[in-house]
Amino acid sequence: MTAGGGALPGPDGRLRCPWGLSTEDYTAYHDTEWGRPVHGDDALFERLSLEAFQSGLSWLTILRRREGFRAAFAGFRIAEVAEFTDADRERLLADPGIIRNRAKIDATIANARVAAEWEPGELDALVWSHAPDPAGRPAPRTLAEVPAITPESTALSKELKRRGFRFTGPTTAYALMQACGLVDDHLADCCARAPRSAG
């Protein structure tokens, strides 16, 4: 997320990544979602789309509008978004419940049209094929040790772009990898890391 120090105690006394303590929204997202494995083409399409919308903005801005995004984009069901018309595009550009960025809206619809041509499970397989070996990644002790881009995210970005996706640069690809559990960037002392490292 941002450069900084190690895990800090929250109101309940448990240690967390510092960014997960800044707002209640972040705490809930940090504790229950971020870094946990996500599978399924539509689910990954949603995360990829939201990470693209986040580009240049705070993730909190997106998180607080997530239900609005889901309503506007048909629950991010690829087959449905791929059928969006010019009228849908205009509807989205007028929707105060989302980020009304024309290029990002167009990219989301275009990406759905690309993914709709793939076999079921193909997006899931493509994304997860870029997950690094967790044994080769020591747990970060501080936020300063968490990268913004990795060779794997660069490779994922290139493959998505090669296959027609937009707004999927290496930083966006790495944010997706973090959010969807391809990597575990919870700090070593973070309470959200421990349950998964045992299994």
C-alpha positions in Angstrom: 0.0 0.0 0.0 2.3 2.8 1.2 5.9 2.8 2.5 6.2 2.8 6.3 6.9 0.7 9.4 5.9 -2.6 10.8 2.7 -4.0 12.1 0.8 -2.0 14.7 -1.7 -2.9 17.4 -5.3 -2.1 16.7 -8.1 -1.3 19.2 -8.4 -5.0 19.9 -4.7 -5.3 20.6 -4.0 -7.4 17.6 -1.1 -6.5 15.3 -2.1 -5.4 11.8 -0.5 -3.9 8.7 -0.6 -0.1 9.4 -2.8 0.7 6.4 -5.4 -1.7 7.8 -5.9 0.6 10.9 -6.6 3.9 9.1 -10.4 3.5 8.8 -13.0 0.9 9.8 -13.5 0.2 6.1 -9.9 -0.7 5.7 -9.8 -2.8 8.8 -12.7 -5.0 7.7 -11.2 -5.3 4.2 -7.7 -6.0 5.6 -9.0 -8.6 8.0 -11.4 -10.5 5.9 -10.5 -10.1 2.2 -7.1 -8.7 1.2 -4.6 -11.4 0.5 -7.1 -14.3 0.6 -7.3 -16.4 -2.5 -9.9 -15.4 -5.0 -10.9 -17.8 -7.9 -13.5 -17.6 -10.6 -13.5 -15.7 -13.9 -16.2 -13.2 -12.8 -14.7 -12.6 -9.4 -11.3 -11.9 -10.8 -12.8 -9.7 -13.5 -14.4 -7.7 -10.8 -11.1 -7.3 -8.9 -9.2 -6.5 -12.0 -11.8 -3.9 -13.0 -11.8 -2.2 -9.6 -8.0 -2.1 -9.5 -8.0 -0.4 -12.9 -10.6 2.2 -11.6 -8.4 2.7 -8.5 -5.4 3.8 -10.7 -4.5 7.3 -9.6 -7.0 7.2 -6.7 -7.1 5.9 -3.1 -8.3 2.3 -2.8 -10.7 3.6 -0.1 -12.5 5.6 -2.7 -13.1 2.4 -4.7 -13.9 0.3 -1.6 -16.6 2.7 -0.5 -18.2 2.6 -3.9 -17.9 -1.1 -4.5 -21.6 -1.9 -4.2 -22.3 1.0 -6.6 -19.9 -0.5 -9.0 -21.4 -4.0 -8.7 -24.9 -2.6 -9.3 -23.7 -0.5 -12.3 -21.7 -3.3 -13.9 -24.2 -6.2 -13.5 -22.3 -7.8 -10.7 -19.2 -7.8 -13.0 -20.6 -10.9 -14.7 -18.4 -11.0 -17.8 -21.1 -12.3 -20.2 -23.4 -9.4 -19.2 -20.9 -6.6 -19.3 -19.7 -7.8 -22.7 -23.2 -7.1 -24.0 -23.3 -3.5 -22.7 -24.4 -1.0 -25.4 -23.8 2.7 -26.0 -26.8 3.4 -23.8 -25.2 1.4 -21.0 -22.0 3.4 -21.5 -23.9 6.7 -21.2 -25.7 5.4 -18.1 -22.4 4.6 -16.5 -21.0 8.0 -17.3 -23.9 9.6 -15.5 -23.9 7.2 -12.5 -22.7 9.0 -9.3 -22.3 5.6 -7.5 -19.1 4.9 -9.5 -16.0 6.7 -10.7 -17.2 8.3 -14.0 -14.0 8.0 -15.9 -14.7 7.5 -19.6 -11.4 5.7 -20.4 -11.8 3.3 -17.5 -15.5 2.6 -18.2 -14.6 1.9 -21.9 -11.7 -0.4 -20.8 -14.0 -2.4 -18.4 -16.5 -3.1 -21.2 -13.8 -3.9 -23.7 -12.0 -6.2 -21.3 -15.3 -8.0 -20.7 -15.7 -8.5 -24.4 -12.2 -10.0 -24.6 -12.8 -12.3 -21.7 -16.2 -13.4 -23.0 -14.5 -15.0 -25.9 -12.3 -17.2 -23.6 -13.1 -20.7 -22.3 -14.6 -21.0 -18.9 -11.9 -20.8 -16.3 -9.4 -19.3 -18.7 -9.0 -16.0 -17.0 -8.7 -17.7 -13.6 -6.0 -20.0 -15.0 -4.1 -17.1 -16.7 -4.0 -15.0 -13.6 -3.1 -17.8 -11.2 -0.4 -19.1 -13.5 1.6 -15.9 -12.5 1.5 -16.6 -8.8 5.1 -16.8 -7.5 6.4 -19.7 -5.3 5.5 -18.5 -1.8 8.6 -20.3 -0.5 10.8 -17.8 -2.4 9.1 -14.8 -0.8 10.0 -14.0 2.8 7.3 -12.3 4.8 7.8 -8.5 4.7 8.6 -7.0 8.1 7.6 -3.5 7.2 5.5 -1.8 4.5 8.8 -0.5 3.0 9.6 -4.1 2.0 6.4 -4.6 0.1 7.0 -4.0 -3.7 4.8 -2.1 -6.1 5.8 -4.2 -9.1 7.4 -7.6 -9.4 8.7 -9.7 -12.4 5.5 -11.8 -12.1 3.2 -8.7 -12.2 5.1 -7.4 -15.2 4.7 -10.7 -16.9 0.9 -10.9 -16.1 0.5 -7.3 -17.3 2.2 -8.1 -20.6 0.1 -11.3 -21.1 -3.2 -9.5 -20.4 -2.3 -6.7 -22.7 -1.1 -9.1 -25.4 -4.6 -10.7 -25.2 -6.4 -7.4 -25.5 -6.9 -6.1 -22.0 -6.6 -2.4 -21.2 -5.6 -0.6 -17.9 -3.7 -3.6 -16.7 -0.2 -2.2 -16.1 2.4 -3.9 -13.9 1.3 -1.9 -10.8 -2.4 -2.7 -11.3 -1.5 -6.3 -11.9 0.5 -6.5 -8.7 -2.3 -4.9 -6.7 -4.6 -7.6 -8.1 -2.1 -10.3 -7.1 -2.0 -8.8 -3.5 -5.8 -8.5 -3.2 -6.5 -11.9 -4.6 -4.0 -13.9 -2.6 -1.5 -14.8 -5.4 1.0 -13.2 -2.9 0.7 -12.7 0.8 1.9 -9.2 1.6 0.5 -9.1 5.1 3.4 -8.2 7.3 5.2 -11.0 9.2 3.6 -10.0 12.5 0.1 -9.2 11.1 -2.8 -11.1 12.6 -4.3 -11.6 9.1 -1.2 -13.5 7.9 -0.9 -16.2 10.5 -4.0 -18.4 9.8 -3.1 -18.9 6.2 0.6 -19.6 6.7 -0.2 -22.6 8.8 -2.3 -24.2 6.0 
